[in-house]
């Protein structure tokens, strides 16, 4: 086990031992008061009715006590109050959470989507699922409709993933637009730029050496050995006339000097 994990386990154990003297009398008091027996059916009794779905997009569907127009819904039972009946967390976050499922970079999106689905099943009392969760410790003596307090966690993650997905799409779209605009502007500049061409040589005048191309001494595409041969360089493959000229010029200098 890593040293960090050992430290975490030791910290949890020490915290439990410190709080144990207060937990023991509290558990005895709860067990002897009969409070747990009266709340055995609370988890499945306090759930939202099926017609409560519109409250996700309409915060004041049942009214608002601040405006003195609260009318409530008798089907809510013990949840018929503005605080516990409110499940609205925004239309835009809801849309972003749906878009977040398309974000492949958010690797945990399906986990949080499954968690949100499980919470919704518990809130509305889906068969088999709500009965199974109602038997778990921590949910056994509490209203399953209050699992709505856990819904902002997966909703926030999925909404953040949706924001990231939208941002990536916008950056990609603007990047393509800028690239196309820069490409068109560059082409326009090249098209409008005046072309300065060197005038051709007069008739009978030899072509400049800089324009001989691959056949001249200034040609950049010709191999080095070929340029040496064409420019009169030394080598076994030099032209005989160039060799004769060099021999004659050397003999002439020897006679004069």
C-alpha positions in Angstrom: 0.0 0.0 0.0 1.4 3.5 -0.9 2.4 5.7 2.0 -0.2 8.3 1.1 -3.0 5.7 1.3 -1.7 4.5 4.7 -1.9 8.1 5.9 -5.5 8.5 4.7 -6.6 5.3 6.3 -4.9 6.2 9.6 -6.6 9.7 9.5 -10.0 8.2 9.0 -9.5 5.7 11.8 -8.4 8.4 14.2 -11.4 10.6 13.3 -13.7 7.6 13.9 -12.2 6.9 17.3 -12.6 10.5 18.3 -16.2 10.7 17.3 -17.2 7.2 18.6 -18.0 8.4 22.2 -20.7 10.7 20.7 -22.1 8.2 18.2 -22.8 5.4 20.8 -25.3 7.4 23.0 -26.9 8.9 19.8 -27.5 5.4 18.4 -29.0 4.2 21.6 -31.3 7.2 21.9 -32.5 6.7 18.3 -33.1 3.0 18.7 -35.0 3.4 21.9 -37.2 6.3 20.8 -39.1 4.4 18.1 -38.2 7.1 15.6 -36.8 4.7 13.0 -39.9 2.6 13.0 -42.1 5.5 12.1 -39.9 6.4 9.1 -39.5 3.0 7.6 -42.0 3.9 4.8 -40.9 7.5 4.4 -38.4 6.8 1.6 -41.0 5.4 -0.8 -43.8 7.6 0.4 -42.1 10.9 -0.4 -41.5 10.8 -4.1 -42.4 13.2 -6.9 -45.5 12.5 -9.1 -45.0 11.9 -12.8 -46.6 15.2 -13.7 -43.7 17.1 -11.9 -41.4 16.9 -14.9 -42.2 20.5 -16.2 -40.7 21.9 -13.0 -37.3 21.3 -14.5 -37.8 24.0 -17.1 -40.3 26.2 -15.2 -39.2 27.3 -11.8 -42.5 28.9 -10.7 -44.9 26.4 -12.3 -46.7 26.0 -9.0 -46.4 29.6 -7.9 -44.0 31.5 -5.7 -44.7 32.4 -2.0 -42.7 35.6 -2.5 -45.3 36.8 -5.0 -48.2 35.3 -2.9 -49.4 33.1 -5.7 -48.3 29.7 -4.4 -51.0 27.1 -5.3 -49.0 23.9 -4.8 -49.9 20.4 -5.9 -51.8 18.0 -3.6 -50.1 15.0 -5.3 -46.8 16.1 -3.8 -48.0 15.1 -0.3 -45.4 16.1 2.3 -43.3 17.7 -0.4 -46.1 20.2 -1.1 -43.9 23.3 -0.3 -41.9 25.7 -2.4 -38.5 24.5 -1.0 -38.8 20.8 -1.5 -40.9 21.0 -4.7 -38.3 23.1 -6.6 -36.1 21.0 -8.9 -35.2 23.8 -11.4 -31.5 24.3 -12.1 -31.7 26.3 -15.3 -32.6 25.7 -19.0 -29.2 26.6 -20.3 -27.4 24.2 -18.0 -29.8 21.5 -19.0 -29.1 22.1 -22.7 -25.3 22.2 -22.1 -25.6 18.9 -20.1 -27.2 17.3 -23.1 -24.5 18.6 -25.4 -21.9 17.4 -22.9 -22.7 13.8 -23.9 -21.0 14.5 -27.3 -17.8 15.7 -25.7 -15.4 12.8 -26.2 -12.7 14.5 -24.1 -15.0 14.2 -21.0 -14.2 10.5 -20.3 -16.4 10.3 -17.2 -19.5 11.7 -19.0 -21.3 8.4 -19.1 -20.6 7.7 -15.5 -22.2 11.1 -14.5 -25.0 10.5 -17.0 -25.8 7.2 -15.4 -25.7 8.8 -11.9 -28.1 11.5 -13.1 -30.4 8.9 -14.5 -30.3 6.9 -11.2 -31.1 10.0 -9.2 -34.1 10.8 -11.5 -35.4 7.3 -11.0 -35.2 7.6 -7.3 -36.9 11.0 -7.3 -39.8 9.8 -9.3 -40.1 6.4 -7.8 -39.3 4.1 -10.7 -40.2 0.5 -9.9 -37.5 -1.9 -8.7 -34.9 0.8 -8.8 -36.5 3.0 -6.0 -37.2 -0.1 -3.9 -33.6 -1.2 -4.1 -32.2 2.2 -3.2 -34.7 2.6 -0.4 -33.1 -0.4 1.4 -29.6 1.1 1.4 -28.2 2.7 4.5 -28.5 6.5 4.3 -31.6 6.3 2.1 -33.7 3.9 4.1 -35.2 6.5 6.5 -35.1 9.5 4.2 -37.4 10.7 1.4 -36.1 9.6 -2.0 -37.3 12.9 -3.5 -34.5 14.6 -1.5 -32.0 12.9 -3.7 -32.6 15.9 -5.9 -29.9 17.6 -3.8 -27.4 15.3 -5.5 -28.6 16.1 -9.0 -26.5 19.3 -9.4 -23.3 17.3 -9.2 -23.7 15.3 -12.5 -25.5 18.2 -14.1 -22.6 20.5 -13.4 -20.1 18.1 -14.8 -22.1 17.5 -18.0 -22.8 21.2 -18.4 -19.1 21.9 -18.1 -18.4 19.2 -20.7 -21.0 20.9 -22.9 -19.3 24.3 -22.5 -16.0 22.7 -23.5 -17.6 21.0 -26.6 -19.2 24.3 -27.7 -15.9 26.2 -27.2 -14.0 23.7 -29.3 -16.5 23.9 -32.0 -16.5 27.7 -32.0 -12.7 27.9 -32.0 -12.5 25.5 -34.9 -15.1 27.4 -36.9 -13.4 30.8 -36.2 -10.0 29.3 -37.0 -11.2 28.0 -40.4 -12.7 31.4 -41.1 -9.5 33.2 -40.3 -7.4 30.8 -42.3 -9.7 31.2 -45.3 -9.6 35.0 -44.9 -5.8 35.1 -44.7 -5.6 32.8 -47.7 -7.8 35.0 -49.8 -6.0 38.2 -48.7 -2.7 36.6 -49.6 -3.9 35.6 -53.0 -5.3 39.1 -53.6 -2.0 40.7 -52.6 -0.2 38.4 -55.0 -2.7 39.1 -57.7 -2.5 42.9 -57.3 1.3 43.0 -56.9 3.1 44.4 -60.0 5.4 42.0 -61.7 8.8 43.4 -62.6 10.3 41.5 -65.4 13.8 42.1 -66.8 13.7 43.3 -70.4 15.0 40.7 -72.9 18.5 41.3 -74.3 18.9 43.1 -77.7 19.2 41.0 -80.8 22.7 39.7 -81.4 23.7 40.2 -77.8 24.8 37.1 -75.9 22.5 35.9 -73.2 23.6 37.0 -69.7 25.3 34.3 -67.7 22.8 34.7 -64.9 20.0 33.5 -67.3 21.7 30.5 -68.7 19.8 28.2 -66.4 20.9 24.7 -66.2 23.3 25.1 -69.1 25.2 28.1 -67.9 27.8 28.7 -65.2 25.2 30.4 -62.9 22.7 27.6 -63.2 21.7 26.3 -59.8 20.1 23.1 -61.0 23.1 21.7 -62.8 25.4 19.4 -60.9 28.8 20.7 -59.8 30.8 18.5 -62.1 28.7 19.6 -65.1 29.2 23.3 -64.1 33.0 22.8 -63.9 33.0 21.3 -67.4 30.9 24.0 -68.9 32.9 26.8 -67.2 36.2 25.3 -68.3 37.1 23.7 -65.0 39.8 21.0 -64.6 38.9 17.4 -64.9 39.4 14.3 -66.9 36.2 15.0 -68.9 37.1 18.7 -69.8 36.6 19.7 -73.4 39.7 19.4 -75.7 39.3 23.0 -76.9 39.4 24.4 -73.3 42.5 22.3 -72.7 44.2 23.6 -75.9 43.4 27.2 -74.9 45.0 26.8 -71.5 48.1 25.2 -72.9 48.6 27.9 -75.5 48.1 30.7 -72.9 50.6 29.1 -70.6 53.2 28.8 -73.4 52.7 32.4 -74.3 53.2 33.6 -70.8 56.4 31.5 -70.5 57.8 33.1 -73.7 57.0 36.7 -72.7 58.2 36.5 -69.1 
